[in-house]
Amino acid sequence: MSTTPMRHRIFAGLGAALFLLTASALTIAVVYDMVSNKNNATTTPATTTASCSIDGTVATTETLPAPAVYKPSGAVSALESTDLTVGSGATAKSGSCLQMKYYGTLASDGTMFDQNYTKQTLFQFQLGAGQVIPGWDQGLVGMKVGGTRRLVIPASLAYGAQGSGSVPANATLVFVVKLISIKS
């Protein structure tokens, strides 16, 4: 026969059940947040890291260049990178903290899905850190400050079969990017 009153055992059981429910709910919330942030990161890449932190850099707004509708001929299976204007400044390499202006269009019909030319802040990220789609991490290496480059990115190096926001699944993307500066 137990010396512990029945009510103590009931309270202990309820406490254990409450702990289990709370721990499970917290775990689910953390996993959900991680998945949500991963999806958000591909839509709008992260802008802060330990080695590429936002410093409040504000750029003037620029007139959005008339997006040149660029339709690749045939299916795009590999990244295409074309310098429209070669810069004369520092060269982007893996680990560099880049500050950019950009616009993105769908290769299928030229519909613009994102841009930051008319915003007062620069888009900033660390090259090669996985903060942007793989097509950017690969396609911006070697670009010089002051340059403008067109990236034609197959779906496999963009948002893939899931798409993102206004980018449909399996979409080939065209970005025109302008490298404003490289932070050290």
Backbone as ProteinMPNN parsed JSONL, in Angstrom:
{"seq_chain_A": "MSTTPMRHRIFAGLGAALFLLTASALTIAVVYDMVSNKNNATTTPATTTASCSIDGTVATTETLPAPAVYKPSGAVSALESTDLTVGSGATAKSGSCLQMKYYGTLASDGTMFDQNYTKQTLFQFQLGAGQVIPGWDQGLVGMKVGGTRRLVIPASLAYGAQGSGSVPANATLVFVVKLISIKS", "coords_chain_A": {"N_chain_A": [[0.831, -1.165, 0.0], [0.524, 2.202, -0.808], [2.045, 5.137, 0.581], [1.532, 7.609, -0.331], [-0.925, 9.975, -0.734], [-3.868, 9.649, -2.726], [-4.679, 11.968, -4.107], [-2.276, 13.373, -4.43], [-0.944, 11.783, -6.246], [-2.665, 12.108, -8.408], [-2.412, 14.88, -8.922], [0.295, 14.917, -9.585], [0.267, 13.358, -11.891], [-1.379, 14.966, -13.511], [0.283, 17.213, -13.661], [2.483, 16.138, -15.041], [1.225, 15.486, -17.473], [0.448, 18.063, -18.319], [2.968, 19.243, -18.617], [3.963, 17.64, -20.727], [2.14, 18.296, -22.794], [2.646, 21.072, -23.048], [5.387, 21.099, -23.763], [5.208, 19.718, -26.199], [3.58, 21.466, -27.691], [5.238, 23.726, -27.775], [7.406, 22.705, -29.207], [6.182, 22.175, -31.682], [5.485, 24.804, -32.375], [8.04, 25.981, -32.68], [9.117, 24.459, -34.809], [7.25, 25.108, -36.817], [7.725, 27.891, -37.008], [10.377, 27.841, -37.93], [10.05, 26.645, -40.449], [8.333, 28.509, -41.642], [9.98, 30.806, -41.615], [11.999, 29.914, -43.288], [10.657, 29.746, -45.729], [9.997, 32.466, -46.014], [12.528, 33.484, -46.197], [13.335, 32.714, -48.717], [11.679, 34.185, -50.267], [12.038, 36.911, -49.599], [15.137, 37.526, -49.119], [17.143, 36.998, -46.161], [18.365, 39.726, -44.226], [20.189, 40.168, -42.277], [23.126, 39.138, -40.634], [25.738, 37.767, -38.634], [28.124, 38.622, -39.777], [27.322, 40.388, -41.685], [25.747, 42.741, -41.062], [22.923, 44.922, -40.871], [23.374, 48.328, -41.313], [21.863, 50.54, -41.343], [22.058, 51.761, -43.757], [20.988, 53.929, -46.178], [19.686, 54.422, -49.278], [19.138, 56.632, -51.995], [16.002, 56.792, -53.616], [15.579, 55.345, -56.799], [14.832, 55.826, -60.22], [12.856, 53.392, -61.523], [14.253, 51.305, -63.842], [13.018, 50.883, -67.136], [11.786, 47.785, -67.36], [13.477, 45.566, -69.322], [12.025, 43.343, -71.342], [13.009, 40.198, -71.303], [13.168, 37.299, -72.93], [14.194, 34.133, -72.727], [15.429, 31.922, -75.248], [13.965, 28.908, -75.718], [14.07, 26.229, -73.237], [15.426, 26.922, -70.026], [18.1, 25.581, -68.483], [20.348, 25.969, -67.068], [22.138, 28.395, -65.125], [22.282, 31.664, -66.427], [24.39, 34.341, -66.943], [24.883, 37.705, -67.567], [26.809, 40.528, -68.074], [25.552, 43.707, -68.142], [26.414, 46.247, -67.72], [29.682, 46.76, -66.977], [31.165, 47.012, -63.877], [33.48, 49.142, -62.021], [34.535, 48.96, -59.573], [35.22, 47.285, -56.426], [35.381, 43.667, -56.344], [32.856, 41.203, -56.108], [32.855, 38.455, -53.934], [32.555, 35.159, -52.506], [31.249, 35.385, -49.28], [31.325, 38.123, -49.185], [29.637, 41.127, -48.26], [26.975, 42.277, -49.826], [25.39, 45.137, -51.271], [22.531, 46.008, -52.886], [20.531, 47.054, -55.746], [17.634, 45.974, -57.465], [15.526, 44.265, -59.871], [12.992, 41.862, -60.566], [11.707, 39.617, -62.978], [9.29, 37.448, -64.546], [10.381, 34.974, -66.717], [8.72, 33.852, -68.574], [6.662, 35.661, -69.357], [7.449, 38.247, -68.792], [6.393, 39.566, -66.593], [6.733, 41.673, -63.836], [7.744, 40.767, -60.601], [9.001, 41.557, -58.3], [10.913, 44.246, -56.834], [13.354, 46.744, -55.871], [14.104, 49.273, -56.53], [12.579, 51.613, -56.213], [12.494, 51.895, -53.526], [13.813, 53.198, -50.443], [15.833, 51.889, -49.157], [18.716, 49.795, -49.447], [19.048, 46.487, -50.759], [20.469, 44.032, -48.848], [22.837, 41.453, -48.287], [24.731, 38.501, -47.42], [26.965, 37.16, -49.613], [26.943, 33.865, -50.782], [26.119, 32.709, -48.433], [23.71, 31.446, -48.342], [21.472, 33.027, -48.011], [19.945, 34.009, -49.991], [18.317, 33.078, -53.076], [19.779, 30.238, -54.751], [20.586, 30.894, -57.377], [21.272, 33.598, -57.242], [23.384, 33.54, -55.349], [25.261, 32.122, -56.841], [25.375, 33.512, -59.279], [26.266, 36.135, -58.843], [28.879, 36.208, -58.092], [32.032, 37.567, -58.731], [31.075, 39.898, -59.843], [31.39, 43.435, -60.252], [31.507, 46.403, -58.228], [29.263, 48.976, -59.051], [28.466, 47.867, -61.363], [25.998, 46.371, -63.579], [24.014, 43.554, -63.912], [22.482, 40.877, -65.709], [20.616, 38.159, -64.698], [19.574, 35.028, -65.622], [17.63, 32.69, -64.364], [17.138, 29.321, -63.79], [14.322, 27.373, -62.62], [15.22, 25.443, -60.826], [17.315, 26.665, -59.489], [16.072, 28.679, -58.292], [12.951, 29.196, -57.037], [11.916, 26.707, -57.366], [9.725, 23.818, -57.443], [7.818, 24.587, -55.599], [7.356, 27.326, -55.857], [6.893, 30.818, -54.954], [5.2, 33.254, -53.239], [4.188, 35.6, -55.584], [5.483, 34.27, -57.557], [5.186, 31.666, -59.722], [5.106, 28.035, -59.506], [7.948, 26.201, -60.647], [9.079, 28.263, -62.204], [11.091, 30.078, -64.48], [13.309, 32.689, -63.862], [14.112, 36.16, -64.391], [16.465, 38.402, -63.425], [17.541, 41.738, -63.039], [20.272, 43.145, -61.749], [21.919, 45.563, -59.742], [24.972, 46.338, -58.47], [25.622, 48.15, -55.756], [27.345, 48.608, -53.56], [30.051, 47.063, -51.696], [30.269, 45.938, -48.522], [32.724, 45.873, -45.963]], "CA_chain_A": [[0.0, 0.0, 0.0], [1.305, 3.416, -0.948], [1.836, 6.156, 1.609], [1.192, 8.852, -1.005], [-2.378, 10.09, -0.937], [-4.346, 9.561, -4.102], [-4.729, 13.287, -4.733], [-0.91, 13.733, -4.834], [-0.674, 11.068, -7.491], [-3.471, 12.737, -9.462], [-1.761, 16.15, -9.246], [1.557, 14.601, -10.26], [-0.106, 12.907, -13.231], [-1.826, 16.142, -14.253], [1.474, 18.031, -13.914], [3.255, 15.488, -16.101], [0.469, 15.642, -18.714], [0.545, 19.47, -18.694], [4.334, 19.426, -19.115], [4.056, 16.99, -22.028], [1.387, 19.106, -23.754], [3.355, 22.334, -23.246], [6.606, 20.81, -24.517], [4.806, 19.372, -27.569], [3.117, 22.692, -28.346], [6.403, 24.557, -28.014], [8.158, 22.074, -30.294], [5.43, 22.418, -32.912], [5.608, 26.23, -32.686], [9.398, 26.232, -33.153], [9.24, 23.863, -36.137], [6.439, 25.937, -37.707], [8.444, 29.145, -37.196], [11.541, 27.569, -38.774], [9.575, 26.409, -41.805], [7.831, 29.793, -42.134], [11.115, 31.684, -41.874], [12.708, 29.414, -44.464], [9.89, 30.186, -46.889], [10.152, 33.905, -46.12], [13.901, 33.774, -46.604], [13.476, 32.578, -50.152], [10.934, 35.247, -50.893], [12.834, 38.093, -49.355], [16.271, 36.971, -48.399], [17.485, 37.591, -44.877], [19.217, 40.89, -44.382], [21.12, 40.328, -41.172], [23.936, 38.025, -40.181], [26.79, 38.257, -37.762], [29.167, 39.295, -40.531], [26.726, 41.271, -42.694], [24.622, 43.332, -40.352], [22.368, 46.144, -41.413], [23.923, 49.491, -40.635], [20.989, 51.681, -41.576], [22.391, 52.383, -45.033], [19.821, 54.361, -46.929], [19.999, 54.897, -50.625], [18.048, 57.398, -52.567], [15.216, 55.996, -54.537], [15.988, 55.52, -58.184], [13.776, 55.545, -61.17], [12.88, 51.996, -61.949], [14.488, 51.227, -65.277], [11.971, 50.162, -67.855], [12.269, 46.41, -67.454], [13.605, 45.009, -70.659], [11.465, 41.997, -71.34], [13.986, 39.266, -71.85], [12.621, 35.947, -72.981], [15.199, 33.2, -73.232], [14.938, 31.015, -76.283], [13.956, 27.53, -75.232], [14.085, 25.986, -71.792], [16.659, 27.316, -69.354], [18.46, 24.52, -67.544], [21.528, 26.404, -66.319], [22.215, 29.823, -64.847], [22.873, 32.523, -67.453], [24.811, 35.597, -66.335], [25.366, 38.627, -68.59], [27.071, 41.884, -67.593], [24.98, 44.753, -68.979], [27.392, 47.305, -67.494], [30.752, 46.248, -66.133], [31.553, 47.98, -62.861], [34.908, 49.432, -61.918], [34.899, 48.903, -58.162], [35.616, 46.013, -55.819], [34.769, 42.471, -56.922], [32.096, 40.376, -55.172], [33.301, 37.074, -53.766], [31.833, 34.473, -51.449], [31.482, 35.998, -47.98], [31.158, 39.577, -49.278], [28.336, 41.691, -47.892], [26.594, 43.071, -50.986], [24.253, 46.046, -51.191], [22.024, 45.939, -54.255], [19.225, 47.422, -56.283], [17.289, 44.874, -58.37], [14.143, 43.938, -60.197], [12.843, 40.492, -61.044], [10.565, 39.358, -63.85], [9.088, 36.069, -64.977], [10.895, 34.805, -68.076], [7.639, 33.414, -69.457], [5.868, 36.755, -69.916], [7.999, 39.553, -68.432], [5.707, 40.164, -65.453], [7.612, 41.997, -62.714], [7.215, 40.246, -59.347], [9.656, 42.194, -57.166], [11.919, 45.258, -57.152], [13.624, 47.664, -54.765], [14.598, 50.549, -57.043], [11.803, 52.739, -55.699], [12.569, 51.886, -52.062], [14.956, 53.979, -49.99], [16.892, 51.052, -48.59], [19.368, 48.838, -50.332], [18.916, 45.086, -50.373], [21.785, 43.637, -48.361], [22.964, 40.048, -47.898], [26.082, 37.954, -47.508], [27.076, 36.281, -50.764], [27.382, 32.509, -50.506], [25.664, 32.25, -47.118], [22.398, 30.814, -48.456], [20.42, 33.968, -47.622], [19.186, 34.308, -51.201], [18.183, 31.887, -53.913], [21.083, 29.796, -55.256], [20.943, 31.607, -58.605], [21.965, 34.834, -56.861], [24.67, 33.185, -54.73], [26.185, 31.697, -57.896], [25.436, 34.454, -60.395], [26.822, 37.447, -58.513], [30.322, 36.088, -57.85], [32.832, 38.211, -59.768], [30.495, 41.175, -60.253], [32.113, 44.58, -59.693], [30.691, 47.529, -57.753], [28.907, 49.898, -60.12], [28.006, 47.098, -62.513], [24.632, 45.87, -63.688], [24.089, 42.208, -64.48], [21.218, 40.15, -65.897], [20.677, 36.747, -64.329], [18.445, 34.192, -66.046], [17.758, 31.643, -63.35], [16.156, 28.235, -63.923], [13.548, 27.101, -61.401], [16.012, 24.623, -59.898], [18.18, 27.565, -58.727], [15.21, 29.767, -57.809], [11.975, 28.759, -56.048], [11.585, 25.314, -57.618], [8.363, 23.341, -57.649], [6.864, 25.194, -54.669], [7.094, 28.727, -56.149], [6.947, 31.683, -53.774], [4.432, 34.484, -53.432], [3.648, 35.754, -56.937], [6.29, 33.471, -58.49], [4.565, 30.344, -59.817], [5.962, 26.845, -59.444], [8.8, 25.877, -61.79], [9.266, 29.453, -63.04], [12.405, 30.63, -64.788], [13.283, 34.097, -63.475], [15.11, 37.074, -64.932], [16.757, 39.514, -62.523], [18.552, 42.723, -63.395], [20.804, 43.557, -60.448], [22.932, 46.623, -59.761], [25.775, 46.249, -57.264], [25.867, 49.506, -55.285], [28.568, 48.613, -52.765], [30.427, 45.877, -50.936], [30.687, 46.304, -47.173], [33.761, 44.97, -45.45]], "C_chain_A": [[0.882, 1.237, 0.0], [0.993, 4.391, 0.169], [1.469, 7.494, 0.994], [-0.312, 8.901, -1.205], [-2.716, 10.123, -2.43], [-4.342, 10.925, -4.787], [-3.335, 13.744, -5.156], [-0.544, 13.052, -6.138], [-1.445, 11.676, -8.652], [-2.829, 14.048, -9.891], [-0.44, 15.924, -9.986], [1.288, 14.162, -11.696], [-0.561, 14.066, -14.099], [-0.65, 17.056, -14.596], [2.306, 17.449, -15.041], [2.548, 15.65, -17.449], [0.551, 17.083, -19.219], [1.93, 19.77, -19.257], [4.478, 18.842, -20.515], [3.328, 17.807, -23.106], [2.111, 20.411, -24.062], [4.61, 22.121, -24.081], [6.273, 20.484, -25.973], [4.374, 20.618, -28.334], [4.29, 23.602, -28.678], [7.234, 24.004, -29.172], [7.48, 22.332, -31.638], [5.565, 23.881, -33.325], [6.995, 26.551, -33.246], [9.585, 25.676, -34.558], [8.454, 24.692, -37.152], [7.158, 27.244, -38.021], [9.648, 28.937, -38.11], [11.126, 27.381, -40.228], [9.07, 27.716, -42.403], [8.974, 30.726, -42.464], [11.913, 31.217, -43.068], [11.985, 29.861, -45.721], [10.023, 31.678, -47.088], [11.539, 34.261, -46.608], [14.068, 33.619, -48.103], [12.695, 33.647, -50.884], [11.679, 36.561, -50.789], [14.006, 37.666, -48.505], [16.589, 37.726, -47.125], [18.457, 38.739, -45.075], [20.148, 41.095, -43.206], [21.849, 39.026, -40.905], [24.995, 38.614, -39.292], [27.829, 39.044, -38.553], [28.626, 40.24, -41.597], [25.511, 41.94, -42.073], [24.191, 44.643, -40.998], [22.913, 47.322, -40.61], [23.079, 50.731, -40.856], [21.288, 52.388, -42.884], [21.108, 52.693, -45.792], [20.301, 54.887, -48.267], [18.853, 55.767, -51.087], [17.245, 56.463, -53.457], [15.717, 56.303, -55.945], [14.775, 55.282, -59.053], [13.932, 54.101, -61.607], [13.14, 51.952, -63.439], [13.343, 50.47, -65.945], [12.46, 48.733, -68.025], [12.285, 45.938, -68.901], [13.055, 43.589, -70.588], [12.457, 41.102, -72.051], [13.39, 37.877, -71.776], [13.69, 35.031, -73.549], [14.6, 32.301, -74.299], [15.062, 29.587, -75.759], [13.996, 27.449, -73.723], [15.448, 26.379, -71.228], [16.971, 26.244, -68.317], [19.675, 24.876, -66.705], [21.474, 27.916, -66.146], [22.889, 30.557, -66.003], [23.162, 33.867, -66.814], [25.427, 36.484, -67.408], [25.587, 39.992, -67.958], [26.5, 42.874, -68.595], [25.857, 45.994, -68.909], [28.44, 46.721, -66.568], [31.153, 47.343, -65.152], [33.057, 48.183, -62.824], [35.399, 49.353, -60.477], [35.343, 47.518, -57.731], [34.816, 44.858, -56.428], [34.092, 41.64, -55.841], [32.664, 38.965, -55.142], [32.509, 36.465, -52.621], [32.23, 35.055, -50.096], [31.333, 37.505, -47.988], [29.749, 39.97, -48.856], [27.945, 42.67, -48.992], [25.386, 43.95, -50.68], [23.801, 46.308, -52.623], [20.737, 46.729, -54.473], [18.911, 46.325, -57.299], [15.834, 44.964, -58.792], [14.114, 42.546, -60.785], [11.582, 40.348, -61.866], [10.471, 37.866, -64.135], [9.557, 35.962, -66.424], [9.775, 34.471, -69.056], [6.894, 34.566, -70.115], [6.355, 38.15, -69.527], [7.317, 40.245, -67.267], [6.696, 40.418, -64.314], [6.973, 41.492, -61.425], [7.877, 40.882, -58.125], [10.674, 43.209, -57.662], [12.186, 46.097, -55.912], [14.177, 49.002, -55.247], [13.878, 51.735, -56.417], [11.754, 52.788, -54.177], [13.832, 52.607, -51.629], [16.075, 53.148, -49.378], [17.457, 50.126, -49.649], [19.061, 47.437, -49.844], [20.309, 44.6, -50.028], [21.786, 42.185, -47.927], [24.416, 39.63, -48.03], [26.119, 36.923, -48.63], [27.62, 34.922, -50.348], [26.915, 31.947, -49.183], [24.285, 31.6, -47.167], [21.253, 31.719, -48.043], [19.52, 34.347, -48.79], [19.065, 33.025, -52.006], [19.553, 31.515, -54.484], [21.527, 30.511, -56.534], [21.645, 32.926, -58.332], [23.331, 34.507, -56.265], [25.696, 32.791, -55.793], [26.413, 32.788, -58.936], [26.06, 35.8, -60.1], [28.316, 37.405, -58.218], [31.062, 36.719, -59.029], [32.28, 39.532, -60.263], [31.248, 42.306, -59.565], [31.141, 45.679, -59.287], [30.496, 48.515, -58.906], [28.365, 49.185, -61.35], [26.542, 46.719, -62.433], [24.711, 44.549, -64.437], [22.683, 41.634, -64.621], [21.472, 38.688, -65.547], [19.414, 36.064, -64.842], [18.59, 32.914, -65.241], [16.697, 30.566, -63.555], [15.481, 27.977, -62.575], [14.359, 26.326, -60.371], [16.964, 25.456, -59.05], [17.404, 28.762, -58.195], [14.264, 29.192, -56.755], [11.422, 27.369, -56.317], [10.111, 25.03, -57.822], [7.358, 23.992, -56.713], [6.517, 26.635, -55.045], [7.217, 29.546, -54.881], [6.199, 32.972, -54.059], [3.836, 34.544, -54.829], [4.487, 35.027, -57.986], [5.678, 32.074, -58.544], [5.593, 29.21, -59.723], [6.717, 26.675, -60.758], [9.037, 27.044, -62.747], [10.743, 29.774, -63.237], [12.306, 32.13, -64.539], [14.379, 34.881, -64.173], [15.258, 38.214, -63.937], [17.744, 40.445, -63.21], [18.987, 43.321, -62.064], [21.898, 44.598, -60.641], [23.668, 46.567, -58.446], [26.198, 47.664, -56.859], [27.167, 49.571, -54.485], [28.811, 47.244, -52.148], [30.919, 46.374, -49.592], [31.781, 45.348, -46.717], [33.421, 44.49, -44.066]], "O_chain_A": [[1.872, 1.303, 0.728], [-0.137, 4.48, 0.648], [1.126, 8.428, 1.719], [-0.903, 7.983, -1.774], [-1.927, 10.575, -3.26], [-4.017, 11.003, -5.971], [-3.214, 14.448, -6.159], [0.078, 13.648, -7.018], [-0.928, 11.75, -9.766], [-2.707, 14.313, -11.087], [-0.108, 16.666, -10.91], [2.008, 14.556, -12.613], [-0.19, 14.159, -15.269], [-0.592, 17.61, -15.694], [2.785, 18.185, -15.904], [3.198, 15.922, -18.458], [0.706, 17.305, -20.419], [2.054, 20.472, -20.261], [5.056, 19.48, -21.395], [3.85, 17.985, -24.206], [2.182, 20.816, -25.222], [4.87, 22.884, -25.011], [6.977, 20.924, -26.882], [4.757, 20.806, -29.488], [4.326, 24.19, -29.759], [7.707, 24.763, -30.019], [8.144, 22.67, -32.618], [5.743, 24.169, -34.509], [7.105, 27.323, -34.198], [10.155, 26.352, -35.415], [8.955, 24.951, -38.246], [7.198, 27.664, -39.178], [9.913, 29.771, -38.975], [11.777, 27.9, -41.135], [9.353, 28.004, -43.566], [8.944, 31.383, -43.504], [12.457, 32.044, -43.801], [12.62, 30.306, -46.678], [10.151, 32.13, -48.226], [11.712, 35.23, -47.348], [14.871, 34.331, -48.705], [13.026, 33.98, -52.022], [11.915, 37.237, -51.79], [13.869, 37.469, -47.298], [16.344, 38.927, -47.016], [19.277, 38.718, -45.993], [20.837, 42.113, -43.146], [21.258, 37.947, -40.947], [25.136, 39.834, -39.208], [28.362, 40.034, -38.052], [29.406, 40.835, -42.34], [24.38, 41.726, -42.511], [24.995, 45.366, -41.587], [22.908, 47.305, -39.38], [23.524, 51.847, -40.589], [20.82, 53.506, -43.1], [20.264, 51.824, -46.01], [21.22, 55.703, -48.342], [17.727, 55.636, -50.608], [17.761, 55.473, -53.976], [16.213, 57.395, -56.223], [13.819, 54.616, -58.655], [15.011, 53.662, -62.006], [12.359, 52.489, -64.225], [12.781, 49.535, -65.375], [13.429, 48.485, -68.742], [11.266, 45.915, -69.592], [13.571, 42.746, -69.855], [12.705, 41.242, -73.248], [13.14, 37.349, -70.693], [14.052, 35.143, -74.721], [13.417, 31.964, -74.257], [16.151, 29.134, -75.405], [13.962, 28.462, -73.024], [16.481, 26.192, -71.869], [16.196, 26.027, -67.386], [20.001, 24.177, -65.746], [20.839, 28.621, -66.931], [23.932, 30.129, -66.498], [22.276, 34.471, -66.208], [26.375, 36.082, -68.084], [24.666, 40.56, -67.371], [26.904, 42.891, -69.758], [26.027, 46.706, -69.899], [28.112, 46.238, -65.484], [31.444, 48.469, -65.555], [33.81, 47.488, -63.506], [36.561, 49.651, -60.2], [35.776, 46.696, -58.539], [33.721, 45.052, -56.957], [34.673, 41.396, -54.784], [32.921, 38.36, -56.183], [31.865, 37.181, -51.854], [33.417, 35.201, -49.804], [31.225, 38.12, -46.927], [28.792, 39.227, -49.074], [28.507, 43.76, -49.088], [24.486, 43.563, -49.934], [24.577, 46.767, -53.462], [19.982, 47.024, -53.547], [19.825, 45.796, -57.933], [15.022, 45.641, -58.162], [15.071, 42.099, -61.416], [10.528, 40.877, -61.515], [11.441, 37.124, -63.984], [9.17, 36.775, -67.264], [9.879, 34.779, -70.243], [6.53, 34.481, -71.287], [5.728, 39.141, -69.901], [7.628, 41.399, -66.974], [7.405, 39.51, -63.879], [5.796, 41.753, -61.174], [7.357, 40.756, -57.017], [11.23, 43.07, -58.751], [11.354, 46.161, -55.008], [14.672, 49.787, -54.438], [14.503, 52.754, -56.122], [11.055, 53.622, -53.602], [14.818, 52.628, -52.365], [17.157, 53.671, -49.111], [16.781, 49.735, -50.601], [18.838, 47.223, -48.652], [21.233, 44.74, -50.829], [20.848, 41.73, -47.272], [25.222, 40.31, -48.665], [25.39, 35.932, -48.597], [28.631, 34.834, -49.65], [27.271, 30.822, -48.833], [23.746, 31.237, -46.122], [20.163, 31.229, -47.749], [18.456, 34.936, -48.597], [19.65, 32.003, -51.649], [20.397, 32.39, -54.678], [22.723, 30.709, -56.745], [22.517, 33.335, -59.098], [24.33, 35.125, -56.632], [26.879, 33.101, -55.652], [27.532, 32.962, -59.418], [26.361, 36.547, -61.031], [28.954, 38.452, -58.105], [30.752, 36.437, -60.186], [32.948, 40.226, -61.03], [31.693, 42.157, -58.427], [30.095, 45.867, -59.908], [31.434, 48.842, -59.633], [27.863, 49.826, -62.274], [25.93, 46.743, -61.365], [25.386, 44.437, -65.46], [21.812, 41.864, -63.783], [22.417, 38.068, -66.036], [18.304, 36.49, -64.522], [19.545, 32.156, -65.412], [15.501, 30.851, -63.502], [16.017, 28.328, -61.523], [14.197, 26.536, -59.169], [17.386, 25.001, -57.986], [17.988, 29.732, -57.712], [14.713, 28.748, -55.698], [10.555, 26.895, -55.583], [9.353, 25.872, -58.303], [6.159, 23.962, -56.991], [5.485, 27.139, -54.603], [7.605, 29.02, -53.838], [6.522, 33.695, -55.001], [3.075, 33.662, -55.225], [4.224, 35.157, -59.182], [5.648, 31.37, -57.534], [6.797, 29.432, -59.849], [6.197, 26.967, -61.835], [9.178, 26.844, -63.954], [11.535, 29.746, -62.295], [11.339, 32.77, -64.951], [15.435, 34.342, -64.504], [14.29, 38.913, -63.639], [18.672, 39.993, -63.881], [18.188, 43.921, -61.345], [22.694, 44.522, -61.577], [23.052, 46.732, -57.394], [27.019, 48.294, -57.525], [27.989, 50.464, -54.692], [27.922, 46.395, -52.082], [31.877, 47.144, -49.524], [31.763, 44.163, -47.047], [34.18, 43.722, -43.476]]}, "name": "protein", "num_of_chains": 1, "seq": "MSTTPMRHRIFAGLGAALFLLTASALTIAVVYDMVSNKNNATTTPATTTASCSIDGTVATTETLPAPAVYKPSGAVSALESTDLTVGSGATAKSGSCLQMKYYGTLASDGTMFDQNYTKQTLFQFQLGAGQVIPGWDQGLVGMKVGGTRRLVIPASLAYGAQGSGSVPANATLVFVVKLISIKS"}
